[in-house]
Amino acid sequence: MKILIVFESMFGNTERLAREIADGLAQDGNQPVLLDVRDVRPDDLVGSDLLVVGAPTHAFSLSRPSTREDAVRQGADPSRATLGVREWLESLDAARLPAGRPRVAVFDSRVDKVRRLPGSAAKRAAKTLRTRGFDLLDRPVSFYVADVQGPPSPGELDRAHEWGTHLFGLVRSRQHQSAP
């Protein structure tokens, strides 16, 4: 099974969550491929059974160049501001995507204080992926961080690992259902 996890991370929190999700998905000899959104090539999607996309929530949605620059002003590495999940998803040309598109799952990281407020990067990413012809394997999931710079809130890394295990089970059951 080929599993690809694409993430955007300004302060390292979303990346840490992506690594825990990857650990949960690493079963039966499968080793998910983790890629920073800045390093994804079009061919990376070919032959994937599952694409997991993760991004930080900025201003109740996916980041934009202006919100990433704001993160840099707050101490994020400037190299992380060059490309975000929003632009990467918008660059996916439906006509050039493989016919057997992978199922997708999306997650985001959000500051714990705004847990109850509407809008999230994961919901926006899910909507964009659906319009590009992808089927969602599971509902969008939010993981929480203590503050803008982190760290992940207590229990969130464990929850990310558990979600990865849950996703593996969903993919495995779909494969068994579609097998002749």
N, C-alpha and C positions, 0 to 999 in steps of 0.2 A: 504494500500500500504506500503510495506517495502522498505525503502530507507537507504542505508548505504553510509557514506562518510568516506573514508580512506585518511588520510593526513600524510605527513612528513613535519616537520617545525623545522628549526634550531633556528631561532630568534623570532618565534611566528607570523610572518607575514602570512604565508600560513595557519596557524591555524585560524587566524582572518578572512581570506577570506573564509575558509571552514565554519566557523560559520555563516557568512553572507549568503552564499549559502544555508546552512541549513535553515536559517530563510525564505529565498525565497521559499524553497521547503515545508515548514511547512504550508500546506493548507488543507482544508477539514478534519481536525483532524489528519493529518499525522504528525508524529514527527520523522524526520530523526535521525539516530544513527550516532554520530560522534566518530570515533576511530583513535587514533594515530596509525600509521603503526606498531609500536612496540607492540601494544596490540591486533592485529587482530588474531582471531582463525579461522581455516578452516571452522568451522560450521557457522560462522557469515554470510557467503555468501548465505547459504541455505534459499530459499524462498524470496530472495530479488528481487524486481522489478527493482531497479535502484542501480547501484554502481557508485559513484562519487569518482574519485581518484585525489588527488592534491599533488604536490611536488614543491619544489624550483628548479629553474634552476641553475645548477652548471656546469661551463665550457661548456655551450650550450647543456646540456643534463640532464638526471637524475643524482643525486648525486652518488658518489662512496665513499668507506671508506676514501680514501685520501682527497677528497674534503670536506667531513664532518669533518675530522680532521683539515683541514685548517679553517673551520668555527669555530671550537672550539678555535683555536688559535686567532680568531678574536672576541671571547667573547661568543660564543654559549655554552649552557649547555652541558657538555660532555655526559650526559645520552642520549641526542638526537642523538648522532653520532653512536649508536650501530646498527641500522638497518634502511635502506632506502627503498623507494618505488621500486627502481631497483631490489634489492634482493628479496623483497616480491613478486613482479610480476614474477620473474624468478622461485620462489619456487612454484608457482601455478601449480599443477600437473593436466593437462587437463583430465587425466583419472579419477581423483577423484573429479572433479568439478561436481556440480549438473547438471543434464540434462537440466533443465530449467534455464540456466544461465541468470543473470540479464543483461539488456542493461547497457552500461557504458557511462560515460561522464568523460572527463579529463580536468584538468586545471593546470596551474603552476603560480608561482610568478617569476618575472624577474626584474632585476634592470632597471629602466627607461632609463638609458644612453645607454643600448644595445637594445633598442626597435626595431631597424631596422636590427639587425644582425640575421643571420639564426640560426636555432637550438633552441630547447626548451625542457624542461622536459616533457611538455604535449604531444608534437609530438612523442617523444620516448616512452612514456607510451602507447599512442594510438597504435603505431605499435606493441609493445609487447603484448598488450591485443588482438589485431586482430589475431596475430599468435597463441594465446591461445584459439581461438574460440569464442571470445566475439564480439558482434555487438555494434558499436558506435551509440549512440543516437544523438549526435551532434558533430560538429567539435571541435578539441582541442582549448582551450581558454587560453590566457595569461593575467595575471593581473600584474600591475607594482608597484614596491616599489621604494622609493626615493634613497635608498642606500642599501648596502648589509644587514645592520642591520635593515633597514626599516626607517620609517614607510611606510605603503601603500601610494602610491601617491594620491593626491586629487581626489576624485570621484571614486576611485577603490573599496572601500567597498560598495558603492551604486551600482556600476556596477556588483559586485559579487552577491548582493541580487537580482538584476534584472535577472541575468543569472539563478539563482536558480528558480525564478518564471517562466522563459522561459522553463527550463528543466521540471518543473512540468507539464506545458501545453503539452509538447511533450509526456511525459509518459502517461498522461491522454488521449490524442488523440489516442495513440497506443493501449491503453487498450480498448477504445471504438471501434476501427477498428477490433480488434481480438475477441470481444465479439460475441457470437452466436446470 
